[in-house]
Amino acid sequence: MAQETTLQTISVGVARADITPPVGIKSMGFAARGPLTRLHDPLYATALVVADGERRAALLSCDLLGLDDEVVSDVRADVERRAGIAPGDVTVTCTHTHYGPDAFRSRDDPVVEAYRTNLVHVLGGVVEEAAARMGPALLGVGWGESHIGVNRREKLPDGRVILGQNPAGPIDRAVGVLRIDAPDGTPLACVVNFQTHPVSQASQVDHISADYPGKMREVVEMLIGAKCLFLQGASGNINAAIMEPRYEPARTLGTRLGCEVVRVWETVAPAPAAGLDVVGTTVDLPRIRYGSPEKAEEVVRTVEAELERLRGDAQHAPQGQIDRHERRLGWARDAADSWRTGELPEPVEAELQAWRIGPFALATAPGEIFNQIGSRVKGGSPFRDTFFVGYANGVRRRQAA
């Protein structure tokens, strides 16, 4: 009987807040695109708070392309103040929608800065609400498969690799579904892990949208009657299988994924779970050097020429595209300098984090992680059911600038 009591110590609370930005805010996700001109569907942040009687942790899923570590640090501090959850036990993830606001690069824009400031309080508040809704929970994991993504590293006859479609390229089609119920069988939350870029509406669309994860969430919640969190996986080299400048691709891809999630949900039998652990570390990753001094210099010349062309056409070239090439030129020059001096460029700091909830685990990393890496992490995990989550806990500010 004592063992049964221990097994039932996992408690869960879930809550949601609207994080839709104002129309007219700078966009993020496509360099050549201007501000977001209208609202198609809202953006949300959903919080899941988990406790085992001794420890509490918070998981946030935000309909944003990404965040920087400064916002994440502020959110963690606000969560600790409001809910008493230690900063190291807070995970902030982004669905990576390309139809949301620029939440960290345009810090000189007063609208962006106001959005960032408000976002910290909204995210802290939604975790506080989820913590107030805590109740006993049962957990279960199931797996499905979806074909709404395609490898995007297309190799041309001349050897160049472009962002296109490579149907024969490696891809992880697994759909992970974590089912969380109350002891009486009432659905509490559905956590979905899948890996495909939310770019289905292509680069021309300038409205606010959660893209296919938003539609997936809508379908799932309508059918199961509980909140759904989407955790974007290792989608660095995976695009949506359909990309057209309208909402229809997001609708159909999200519906297809949502139906698969519900199918899996209905097969899962949740059970009591014991134990909660969250661990994290920061690692230094080497920067790209382009393979040789000659290649690095070639990249510098190529980017310099393109940047000169864009600046010469300042009346028509989008500022976002100019900014992107300026960042690329800085990185390329750092690589070329490293070959000349023999000193390696400053490494990229990355925060890695891992959760264990009973027999279930998830691992996180910031930024664009290739599909193969996510698959290796899941396959090499000591836990049978492991989610890999990208775009988590922000990129370091000096590297995002």
C-alpha positions as MATLAB code, in Angstrom:
seq = 'MAQETTLQTISVGVARADITPPVGIKSMGFAARGPLTRLHDPLYATALVVADGERRAALLSCDLLGLDDEVVSDVRADVERRAGIAPGDVTVTCTHTHYGPDAFRSRDDPVVEAYRTNLVHVLGGVVEEAAARMGPALLGVGWGESHIGVNRREKLPDGRVILGQNPAGPIDRAVGVLRIDAPDGTPLACVVNFQTHPVSQASQVDHISADYPGKMREVVEMLIGAKCLFLQGASGNINAAIMEPRYEPARTLGTRLGCEVVRVWETVAPAPAAGLDVVGTTVDLPRIRYGSPEKAEEVVRTVEAELERLRGDAQHAPQGQIDRHERRLGWARDAADSWRTGELPEPVEAELQAWRIGPFALATAPGEIFNQIGSRVKGGSPFRDTFFVGYANGVRRRQAA';
ca = [
       0.000    0.000    0.000;
       2.880    2.368    0.792;
       4.310    1.719   -2.660;
       0.965    2.537   -4.274;
       0.889    5.889   -2.438;
       4.376    6.712   -3.707;
       3.457    5.865   -7.280;
       0.606    8.358   -7.201;
       2.681   11.362   -6.103;
       2.980   12.895   -9.594;
       0.730   15.937   -9.854;
       0.115   18.130  -12.896;
      -1.370   21.537  -13.618;
      -1.912   23.155  -17.021;
      -2.887   26.666  -18.137;
      -2.811   28.828  -21.265;
      -2.288   32.503  -22.085;
      -2.646   34.542  -25.268;
       0.717   35.922  -26.522;
      -0.526   37.342  -29.843;
       1.485   40.466  -30.757;
      -0.008   43.667  -32.173;
      -0.460   43.901  -35.930;
       2.395   45.883  -37.432;
       5.144   44.330  -35.301;
       8.316   43.235  -37.069;
       8.170   39.655  -38.276;
      10.697   36.873  -37.905;
      11.345   33.755  -39.933;
      11.835   35.033  -43.475;
      14.530   37.646  -44.085;
      12.813   39.290  -47.057;
       9.479   39.847  -45.311;
       8.235   43.047  -43.728;
       5.994   43.567  -40.678;
       3.004   41.379  -39.836;
       0.010   43.130  -41.384;
      -2.980   41.237  -39.978;
      -4.100   38.501  -37.604;
      -5.114   35.125  -38.987;
      -5.048   32.958  -35.857;
      -3.802   33.750  -32.339;
      -0.532   32.730  -30.726;
      -0.578   31.026  -27.331;
       1.720   29.955  -24.527;
       0.754   26.779  -22.683;
       2.293   25.860  -19.331;
       2.581   22.428  -17.753;
       3.686   22.252  -14.123;
       4.709   18.843  -12.753;
       5.395   17.907   -9.126;
       6.339   14.726   -7.293;
       5.746   15.867   -3.721;
       9.319   17.110   -3.275;
      10.062   19.032   -6.457;
       8.179   21.114   -9.000;
       9.126   21.918  -12.598;
       7.521   24.004  -15.338;
       7.419   23.388  -19.075;
       6.317   26.213  -21.403;
       5.388   25.851  -25.075;
       5.205   29.206  -26.896;
       3.946   29.947  -30.415;
       7.106   31.861  -31.324;
      10.025   31.287  -33.681;
      12.522   31.586  -30.857;
      13.708   33.566  -27.849;
      17.047   34.733  -26.491;
      18.537   33.759  -23.156;
      17.812   37.193  -21.662;
      14.043   36.729  -21.935;
      14.319   33.132  -20.719;
      16.338   34.262  -17.705;
      13.753   36.943  -16.898;
      10.909   34.424  -17.263;
      12.647   32.004  -14.928;
      13.140   34.734  -12.335;
       9.467   35.720  -12.581;
       8.356   32.091  -12.272;
      10.504   31.653   -9.174;
       8.999   34.805   -7.638;
       5.421   33.794   -8.455;
       5.422   30.015   -8.058;
       8.594   29.181   -6.139;
       9.961   26.989   -8.941;
      13.756   27.086   -9.206;
      15.105   28.656  -12.444;
      16.899   25.434  -13.374;
      13.581   23.585  -13.236;
      11.908   25.843  -15.825;
      12.019   24.963  -19.531;
      10.896   27.497  -22.151;
      10.329   26.068  -25.642;
       9.118   27.565  -28.915;
       7.050   25.891  -31.632;
       9.188   27.778  -34.198;
       6.294   29.266  -36.178;
       7.576   31.540  -38.940;
       4.471   33.727  -38.765;
       5.110   35.417  -35.444;
       6.965   38.471  -34.105;
      10.650   39.256  -34.002;
      11.040   38.643  -30.299;
      14.761   39.315  -29.891;
      16.705   40.682  -32.867;
      15.017   44.088  -33.238;
      15.690   45.309  -29.701;
      15.871   48.934  -30.911;
      12.215   48.778  -31.974;
       9.946   50.095  -29.172;
       7.070   47.766  -30.158;
       9.339   44.705  -29.995;
      10.797   45.809  -26.665;
       7.314   46.382  -25.220;
       6.223   42.940  -26.446;
       9.260   41.310  -24.827;
       8.654   43.060  -21.501;
       4.997   42.055  -21.438;
       5.816   38.502  -22.543;
       7.908   37.901  -19.429;
       4.969   38.734  -17.160;
       2.469   36.753  -19.247;
       4.651   33.633  -19.189;
       5.306   33.982  -15.484;
       1.579   34.397  -14.897;
       0.535   31.355  -16.893;
       2.978   29.176  -14.936;
       1.577   30.589  -11.697;
      -1.934   29.684  -12.887;
      -0.870   26.157  -13.872;
       0.761   25.682  -10.452;
      -2.508   26.681   -8.799;
      -4.370   24.005  -10.782;
      -2.226   21.074   -9.639;
      -3.869   17.705   -9.130;
      -2.954   13.985   -9.112;
      -2.139   12.590  -12.546;
      -1.564    9.367  -14.476;
       0.869    9.250  -17.411;
       1.226    7.183  -20.561;
       3.159    7.509  -23.818;
       2.301    6.337  -27.324;
       3.910    6.729  -30.732;
       2.553    7.342  -34.198;
       3.827    8.468  -37.575;
       3.208   11.456  -39.822;
       4.296   12.335  -43.352;
       3.643   16.078  -43.300;
       7.376   16.904  -43.459;
      10.166   16.474  -46.018;
      13.953   16.778  -45.833;
      14.792   20.238  -47.174;
      18.495   19.844  -48.067;
      18.191   19.466  -51.829;
      21.454   18.853  -53.685;
      21.699   20.413  -57.143;
      23.604   18.823  -60.067;
      26.473   21.299  -59.537;
      26.892   20.084  -55.948;
      25.304   23.065  -54.218;
      22.829   22.379  -51.414;
      19.741   24.596  -51.292;
      16.566   24.823  -49.242;
      14.296   22.720  -51.402;
      12.909   19.203  -51.186;
      14.874   15.987  -50.804;
      12.311   13.170  -50.449;
      15.111   10.602  -50.192;
      16.854   12.472  -47.377;
      16.873   11.292  -43.754;
      13.756   12.133  -41.769;
      12.247   11.184  -38.434;
       8.479   10.781  -38.864;
       7.765    9.700  -35.279;
       4.920   11.418  -33.427;
       5.298   11.218  -29.659;
       2.167   11.588  -27.519;
       2.278   11.958  -23.736;
      -1.192   11.388  -22.293;
      -1.930   12.850  -18.873;
      -5.196   11.971  -17.110;
      -6.677   12.526  -13.679;
      -7.080    9.331  -11.607;
     -10.786    9.223  -12.527;
      -9.910    9.183  -16.251;
     -10.591   12.857  -16.969;
      -8.113   14.072  -19.632;
      -5.759   16.733  -18.241;
      -3.173   17.389  -20.962;
      -1.707   16.061  -24.178;
       1.970   16.735  -24.954;
       2.944   16.242  -28.604;
       6.496   15.920  -29.920;
       7.076   16.161  -33.671;
       9.710   17.604  -35.979;
       8.857   19.766  -39.002;
       9.403   23.464  -39.677;
       6.167   25.514  -39.389;
       6.672   27.201  -42.780;
       3.709   25.754  -44.658;
       2.369   29.175  -45.700;
       5.658   30.098  -47.436;
       7.552   33.373  -47.181;
       5.039   35.684  -48.857;
       2.426   35.409  -46.105;
       2.684   38.295  -43.623;
      -0.145   37.501  -41.249;
       0.122   36.290  -37.646;
      -0.368   32.533  -37.381;
       0.682   29.536  -35.318;
       0.836   27.596  -38.622;
       0.231   23.823  -38.568;
       0.973   23.341  -34.815;
      -1.908   25.705  -34.047;
      -4.341   23.757  -36.216;
      -3.084   20.458  -34.808;
      -3.696   21.756  -31.306;
      -7.215   22.892  -32.223;
      -8.110   19.489  -33.647;
      -6.694   17.577  -30.685;
      -8.355   19.733  -28.053;
     -11.724   19.558  -29.777;
     -11.611   15.754  -29.775;
     -10.028   14.916  -26.403;
     -11.255   17.805  -24.245;
      -7.876   18.722  -22.727;
      -5.143   21.273  -23.393;
      -2.442   20.276  -25.890;
       1.208   21.384  -25.800;
       3.331   21.121  -28.938;
       7.065   20.474  -28.492;
       8.985   21.078  -31.706;
      11.643   18.436  -32.291;
      14.863   18.360  -34.304;
      13.508   20.066  -37.414;
      16.619   21.911  -38.578;
      16.634   20.130  -41.937;
      12.915   19.334  -42.262;
      10.350   21.581  -43.973;
       6.603   21.260  -44.321;
       5.737   18.978  -47.240;
       3.417   21.669  -48.644;
       4.466   25.331  -48.823;
       2.035   27.731  -50.485;
       1.241   31.413  -49.749;
      -2.111   30.796  -48.082;
      -3.426   29.209  -44.879;
      -4.722   26.010  -46.518;
      -1.415   24.076  -46.185;
      -1.322   24.838  -42.443;
      -4.934   23.727  -42.102;
      -4.543   20.414  -43.890;
      -1.128   19.510  -42.431;
      -2.253   20.433  -38.922;
      -5.450   18.439  -39.315;
      -3.551   15.388  -40.543;
      -1.086   15.569  -37.655;
      -3.867   16.235  -35.149;
      -5.833   13.174  -36.267;
      -2.747   11.002  -35.841;
      -2.193   12.416  -32.362;
      -5.778   11.606  -31.370;
      -5.497    8.103  -32.831;
      -2.427    7.466  -30.670;
      -4.000    9.140  -27.616;
      -6.923    6.727  -27.755;
      -4.551    3.727  -27.563;
      -2.604    4.919  -24.498;
      -3.450    3.570  -21.041;
      -2.022    6.053  -18.488;
      -0.710    4.699  -15.207;
       0.739    6.012  -11.933;
       4.277    7.389  -12.208;
       6.934    8.106   -9.604;
       9.773   10.597   -9.536;
      10.645   13.924  -11.153;
      14.156   15.014  -12.107;
      15.396   17.986  -14.143;
      19.084   18.455  -14.911;
      20.905   20.930  -17.111;
      24.328   21.972  -18.286;
      25.943   24.488  -20.623;
      28.338   23.293  -23.314;
      30.606   25.124  -25.765;
      30.050   24.162  -29.399;
      32.658   24.964  -32.084;
      31.711   27.517  -34.721;
      31.735   26.640  -38.400;
      35.026   27.346  -40.230;
      33.916   26.231  -43.724;
      36.492   23.449  -43.991;
      39.541   25.355  -45.272;
      41.021   28.887  -45.416;
      40.258   29.046  -49.152;
      36.606   28.119  -48.651;
      36.233   30.624  -45.807;
      37.646   33.435  -47.961;
      35.345   32.389  -50.798;
      32.331   32.637  -48.500;
      33.459   36.109  -47.366;
      33.726   37.318  -50.972;
      30.359   35.834  -51.915;
      28.521   37.401  -48.987;
      30.305   40.738  -49.468;
      29.194   40.855  -53.106;
      25.590   40.005  -52.237;
      25.541   42.546  -49.421;
      26.899   45.242  -51.759;
      24.173   44.412  -54.269;
      21.455   44.627  -51.622;
      22.741   47.918  -50.233;
      22.887   49.345  -53.731;
      19.213   48.495  -54.119;
      18.236   49.897  -50.727;
      14.912   51.194  -51.985;
      13.735   47.683  -52.839;
      15.873   45.310  -50.751;
      14.119   44.362  -47.492;
      16.029   45.508  -44.416;
      15.671   42.058  -42.926;
      17.583   40.562  -45.841;
      20.350   43.140  -45.450;
      20.556   42.443  -41.712;
      20.761   38.690  -42.357;
      23.676   39.104  -44.784;
      25.470   41.413  -42.359;
      25.289   38.688  -39.711;
      26.493   36.078  -42.193;
      29.404   38.303  -43.220;
      30.460   38.708  -39.591;
      30.462   34.950  -39.074;
      32.359   34.340  -42.330;
      35.011   36.928  -41.483;
      35.456   35.376  -38.038;
      36.039   32.003  -39.714;
      38.527   33.449  -42.218;
      40.375   35.288  -39.437;
      40.634   32.085  -37.435;
      42.472   30.368  -40.292;
      44.897   33.313  -40.593;
      45.599   33.639  -36.868;
      45.332   29.993  -35.857;
      42.919   30.958  -33.086;
      39.511   29.297  -33.025;
      36.441   31.558  -33.141;
      34.539   32.095  -29.902;
      32.451   28.962  -29.295;
      28.669   28.896  -29.245;
      27.237   28.408  -25.766;
      24.289   26.029  -25.629;
      22.128   25.095  -22.645;
      21.145   21.433  -22.614;
      18.417   20.160  -20.317;
      16.778   16.833  -19.555;
      13.605   15.833  -17.700;
      12.487   12.546  -16.203;
       8.876   12.053  -15.175;
       8.527    8.481  -13.976;
       9.541    6.236  -16.904;
       9.297    9.101  -19.440;
      12.108   11.484  -20.471;
      12.674   14.508  -22.651;
      15.904   16.215  -23.726;
      16.200   19.795  -24.950;
      18.651   21.917  -26.917;
      18.532   25.454  -28.306;
      18.407   26.373  -31.981;
      18.098   24.380  -35.178;
      19.086   20.780  -34.534;
      19.223   18.396  -37.479;
      16.810   15.476  -37.562;
      19.535   12.844  -37.350;
      20.814   14.234  -34.046;
      17.364   14.165  -32.479;
      16.906   10.578  -33.628;
      20.233    9.540  -32.105;
      19.366   11.151  -28.777;
      16.015    9.376  -28.645;
      17.483    6.080  -29.789;
      20.356    6.247  -27.307;
      18.271    7.245  -24.306;
      18.136    4.808  -21.378;
      14.386    5.473  -21.266;
      12.077    3.663  -23.657;
      10.003    6.789  -24.280;
      12.050    9.951  -24.892;
      11.136   13.203  -26.622;
      13.790   15.431  -28.189;
      12.931   19.146  -28.118;
      14.666   21.908  -30.069;
      14.330   25.714  -29.861;
      14.467   25.506  -26.070;
      15.684   27.957  -23.427;
      16.841   30.637  -25.860;
      19.962   31.362  -27.837;
      22.782   33.366  -26.265;
      22.161   37.059  -26.919;
      25.587   37.849  -28.393;
      25.163   34.985  -30.856;
      21.665   36.031  -31.932;
      22.608   39.634  -32.700;
];
